[in-house]
Amino acid sequence: MPEIAAPAVVRYRGYVMQVSPLRQAPLGEQLLEQLRALIVRGELAPGQHLVEGWVAENFGVSRGPVRDALRQLELEGLVETRRRGVFVRGLTDVDLVELYSLRGALEGLAFRGAHARRGKADWTPIEEALSRMRAAAEASDPATFAAADLDFHSAFYVVAGNKRLAATWAMHRPIFAAMLDVTNTRDRDLRPIASDHAELADALRFGTLEYALAHLVEHLDGSCERMRAALAELTERSAS
């Protein structure tokens, strides 16, 4: 694992946030992950001007990784380029609905593929992810839980055996990782969420396709609503 220094409190144009200076490669990936998280959490608020020099100085990197990170964030819709530079766009409620709609379509295709292969598929990746989720829930460890949660959902694509579909999901996984960090931190007891995931896996493995897809829709709708509630709370807090 790359070493990341202890977080420091940084003030920027009236905003206060925690950033961690980066110490080892791959610096660009670490920077991208931190900036994405700061934007999703609302610590870098919509409308803020992201000056390359300021970002480079406070994160301890050159301007090259900064430019690369900002380009990727623009592709993800979290920042936008204007005449005076790059500005935070943030996540809107419409963005969340679109993202979860896309995820539902992708995961629905993965479910169909996995269901068709369920008699000969290796379910170990799903079972291992569930085991890690349960352990993290018992330990009240939201960060580890979120990582296992994403591994659980990614395992559907592995079971489905569709590499192109898996590659498409991998492009969007990082922004969902940042969102999970927000919602899982708000959930004091993660054990019910782990149980819900176990029920989803059973629906796919043992139920009809229609039942499994209905359970998936319910599962993702719940996840979307938790994130919408968290986003509304963050927006209200930043406005006060």
Buried (B, 14 or more C-beta within 10 A) or exposed (E): EEEBEEEEEBEBEEBEBBBBBBEEEEBBBBBBBBBBBBBBBBBBBBEBEBBBEBBBBBBBBEEEBBBBBBBBBBEBBBBEEEEEEBBBBBBEEEBBEEBBEEBBEBBBBBBBBBBEBBEEBEBEBBBBBBEBBBBBBEEEBBEBBBBBBBBBBBBBBBBBBBEEBBEBBEEBBBBBBBBBBBBBBEBEEBBEBBBBBBBBBEBBBEBEBEEBBEBBEBBBEEBBEBBBEBBEEBBEEEEE
